[in-house]
Amino acid sequence: MPAKLRLRLFPRAESAVLRGHPWVFSDGVKEQNRPGEPGEVAVVYDRSDRFLALGFFDPLSPIRLRVFQVRKPVLVGEAFWRERIRCARALREASSVFGSGTTGGRWINGESDALPGLVVDRYDTTLVVKIYIPAWLELLDSLEAALREELHPAFLMLRLSRNLAGLALDRWGVSEGFRGDSGLDPVVFEENGLLFEAQVRQGQKTGFFLDQRENRQRVGEMSRDRDVLNVFSYSGGFSVYAARAGARSVTDLDISAHALESARRNLRLNASASRLPPVEHHCLQADAFEWLRSSPASTYGVVVLDPPSLAPREANRSAALEGYAALASGGIRVLRRDGILVSASCSSHVHQEEFFDTVRRTAHRSGRRVRELWTSGHAPDHPATFPEAHYLKAICLHLD
């Protein structure tokens, strides 16, 4: 058996770990006693040769180490990971994430739950486990046993990040799919008393955008007797909430025909279960930027702008801010007087305040009187404990 992998860090990286940051990049590693294998646990010692941290090592990633324990040495085994899963569960239970009428939400949110590179979402009785780092492939059997015992799913779907799929199959013989008994796909789950489909095998993220639940609820509360435009609608979540609240009409706009069909199914699903009043529903397949520039002005009472990430890398940040400004300008253009604009960003490289300021400035340049109603960040089941984890933000403006 090879000697334990031991690392020392440069001072800046060491200080970041002591402040609680879970990532050490390749240029932060000063020395190591041997080459490391993807997924093995490394021990980090400080400049005085004292224990500093434990983390998952990955020589194939620019994030060379994902830290899960700092300052205090611990014995890492199945009991250790079970306790981390219990802590994540207790946080959701304390926040009543899975209250009456809700069977969809996030149980584990990676580094922010001290379980780096691991996301676990619940859709009714199905767990979707998404793995982003090799370490969990090495621990997969014990991880699965712990999740089944602590979270009690009937079915468990394994998803892998795109960059991990090849390595998982070649090295561990692991591929995506149901573990054990095969469940349904899509899965129908409840969210605040509404029904939605989750495409658990191939849908975006783990099958649904669970992180926008609170914002969907807020938009619904503002939509009564209004015509609602849902831009980048995906599966129509904002539209379903608006319809329940008594919107006059809901329009889903997306470039994907598959997404629009999903939105139609979710509207029909709730209508057939008598969870919605009758509502006029339109679907538009188009590029959102072009459509907002050329469509008839002053048409909608509520406009929701929820694009995919416009800044996948730091280098895209300036262009992303220009994109958010263009979307806000187009959204305001099609917004009636006494209208409501909701603009969201899921780009971690765009900071919250610069996003909010971009939307605010665009609104004020319209010449209309602007009143800010609310801003929001992460939901309780999507905690964010370090800067790079803070990706979601939304702002709501009223424009006369």
N, C-alpha and C positions, 0 to 999 in steps of 0.2 A: 504493500500500500504506500503510495507516495506521501511525502510529508505534507502537513496542512499548508494550504496556500496562505502565505503571509504577505501583506502589503504595507507600505508606508506611503504617505501622501505628501505632496508639497504643502507648505503652510496655508495657502489660501484655501485649498480643498479641505484640509483638516479643520480649519475654522468653520467652513460651511457645514461640514458634518456635525460639528459640535453645536451649531445653531439649529440643527434639525433638518437640514436639506438632505433628501434621500439619494441624490444622484452624485456620483463621482465620474467625471468624464476622463477619457484616456489621457489627456494632458495633465490631469491632476494626480496621476500615479507616479510617485518618485522612484519606487523600486519594488520588486517582488522576488520571492525566493526561487520561483520556478514558473515556467509557462502554465497558465491556468486553462482548465477545460470549460466549455460553455455550461453554465448552470451550477457550477460547484460553489460551495460556501467559502468565502475568504475571510480571514481574520485581519483586521487593520490595527496596527500599533501606532501610537503617536511618536513624536520626536524624542520622548524620554523613554521609549520602549515599554510604555504602559498600554493596556488594552484600550482601544478606542471604539471599535465597532465590528459588526458582522454584516456581511452583505452577499448578494448573489453576483458572481463574477461572470462576465461574458466578453471574451476577447474579440468577438465578431461585431460588437456594437460600440458606437462612440460613447454610449453610457457604459463605461467599463464596470461599474459597480453600482448595484441598487441596495442601499442600506436598509436593514430592517431592525437592527438592535444597536443602541449606542450606550457607551459608558459602562454598562454592567454586563459582565459575561453571563451567558446562559447556556444551558444544554439544549441544543436544537434537535428536535425529534417530533414525532407525531403529536405528542401531548402539547408541545409548544405551539404548533400550528392550529390545533383544535382550540386552544385558548384564544388565539387571535381571531378565529372565526366566531367564537362566542362573544368576544368584545364587539365585533362589527354588528352582530345580530342584536346585541343589547342596545347599541346606539340607535338602530332603526326602531326597535320596540319602544324605546323611550320617546322617540319622535312620532310615534303612532303612524309610521309610514304605511303600514298595511292595516288601515282602519276599515271601518264598515264601507263596503262598496269599492274596495281597492285590493286587487290581487296581483298587481304588477308594480315592480319597483326594484331598486338596487340593494342587494345585500352586502356586496364587497366592492370597494372603489379603489383598488390598487394601493399605491404608496400611501394614500391618505387614510387607509385603514391598516397601515403597517403590514400589508401583504403585497409587496411590489410586483407589478406586472400581471396582476390577476384581477379580473372583473367577473362578478357573479350577479346575474339578474334573474329575478323571478317573474315568470309569466304563468299565473294560475298554479298548476301543480308541476310545471316544467321549470327546471333550472337551466339557464344558458351560462356556461362557464367559458369565458374567453381568456386565452393565455397569450401573453405578449413576450415572454422571456423563456429561455430553455430550462431554467431551474424547475419550473412546475411540471415539465415533461418527465424529468427525473423522479419527481415526487408524485406522479399522477395517481397511482393506485391509492396511496395513503391520503392524498388530497380528496379524491372521490369518496373514499370511505368516511372521511371527516365531514364532508359536505352533506352526504346522505344522512349521517347520524344527527348532525346539528340543525339542518334546515329542512329535512324530511320531504324531499321531492318525490313525486311518482316517477318522473323521467328526468334524465340529465343529458343535455346536448353540449358537446364540446365544439368550440370554435377556436381557430388559430389566427393570429395576425398574419398578414400576407407574407412578411419576410421570414416567418418561422415555419411555414407549412412544409417546405422542402426538407429542412433539417429534421423536423419532427418525424417525417416518414423514413428518411434515410438512417437516422441514428437510433430512433426509439420505436419505429414501426407504428407510429401514431398518426391517425388522420381524423379529420372532422367527422362528426356524426353523433348519433345517439350512443350513449354508453349503456349497455344492458338492454332493457326493453325499449322498443321504439315507440315514441309518442307521436302526437299529431304535429303537423306542420302545414299551415300556420296554426298557432295556438290562439284561442280567444280568451282574453282576460278582461278584468274590470278595472276601470280607473275613475274614481269619484262617481260611481254609479253608471258610467258609460262603458260600452263594449268596444274593444279594438282587437284587430288581428295583429299578431307578431309573427313575422317570417323568420323563425328561429334558425333555420339552416343557412339561408343566404341573404337575409335582409341586412340593411345597413346597421352599423353598430352590432347589437345582439338581436336585432329584429324589430326594434321600435325606439323612438326617441323619448325614453322615460324621463330625461332630465328637464323637459319642458312642461311637466305636469302642472306645476303651480302657475306658470304663465298662461297655460291653456285655460285654467280656471279663471284667472283675472280677465282674460279677453272675453270669455263667455259672459261674465258679469256685466260687460260694457256693450253687449251686442244686441240687446233687445230692440226690435223695430228698426234695425239698421241693415244696410246692404254691406256684406263683409267680403273683402278680398283677401285670400290667403295665398301669399306669394312664396314660392318654393314649398309647395304644400305637402309634398311627399304623400303620406297616407291620410291626410286630411284631419289631423287631430284638432287644430284650432277651429276648423269648420264644424266639426261635430259638437264641440262645446258651444259655439255660437248658435248653432241650430237649436240645441236644447234650451238656450236662454230666450228663444223667440226672435231670432234674426229674421228679417224680411226675406233675405236671400243670402246664399253663401256661394262664393266662386273660388275654385281651386285652380291655381296656376302653377304648372310645372313643365319642364321640358321632357320629362319621362312619361311615356304612355303607361308604363307599368305602375308608376307612382299614382297616376290619376285613376287607374282602375282600382288600386288599393283604397283610394279615398272614396270612390263610389261604393265599394263593398262595405266600408266602415259606416257610411251613411245609411245604407240599406240594412245593415246588421242592427243598428239601433232603432231604425224606423220599424222593422219587423218585430222587434221586441217591445214596441210601444214606449220607447225611452225618449223619443223626439216628437215634437209637434210637426205637422206638415211644413216643409220648407222647400223653396225653389233652389235647386242645386245646379251649378254650371261648372264645367271643366274646360280649361283652356290649356292646350299644349303649345308652349311657346318659350322662347328665350326671355327670361324675366326682364333683363336690362332693356332689350329692344322693345318689348311690349309696353313697358312703363313709359318709354319715350314717345310712343306713337299712338297709344290708345286714347279714347275720348276722355277729356278732362272732367274732373268734378263728378265722378260716377259713384263713389263708394263712401259709406259712413264710417267704416273701420277698415284699415289696411294693416296687415301683418306682414312684415318682412323678416323671414327666418332662413337666410341662405346657408349653404354648406360653408365650411371654412374657406375664407378668401386668402388666408395667409398660412399655408402649410409649413412655411419656413420663415425665419426672421427676415430674409432677403425680400420676402413678398409683403412686408408690413406696410410700406408707403403706398403700394398699389392697392392693397386691401382697403386702406382708409379712403382712398379715392373711390373705390368700389362701393363702400358703405355710403359715402356722400351721394354718389349717383343714384343708388337705390332709394335713399331717403328723398332725394329731389323728385324722382319719378313717383314714389309713393304719395308725396304731398300733391303732386300734379293731379293725380286721379282721385284725391280726397276732397269731399265736399266741405263746405263751411260747417262749422260745429262738428268736425270729424276727429277721429282718433287714429293716431299713427303709433304702431308698436314695431320697434326695430330691434332685432337680436343679432348677436354675434357669438359664434362658437370657436373663434380663432384665438388660441392661447398666446400667439405672438402679438396680438393687438391688446393693449392694456385697457382696462375697464374705463378709466377716466378719459383716455384719448378717444375711445369709441363714443362714449356719451357726448363729449364735446363736439365731435364731428357731426353727430346727428343734430345736436342743439344748434350749431352754427348754420347748418343747412336749413333747418326749420326757420330760423330768424331771417335768413336771407330771402325767404319766400315772401316777406312783407306782410305775412299774416300774424295775428296776435297768438302767441304761443304760451301754453301753460303746461308745466311738467306735472304729470300725475303720479308716476312712480318709476323707480328703477329696481332691478332685481339681479341677483347673482345665482349662486348654487343652491339647489334644494337640499333638505336635510339628509336625503339618502345618497347625495353626491358630494360628500365633504371634500374640501380642498385645503390642504395643510401646508403647501409650499407654492411659490409663485407660478411655476409652470403648470400647476394643476388648475389654476384659475382661468378657465376658458370661457365659461358661459356668462353672458350679461345681456340684459334687455332694458330698454327705456320706452316709456309710454308718454306721448305728448298729445295734448288737445290743441287743435288749431281752429281758430274762428274763421 
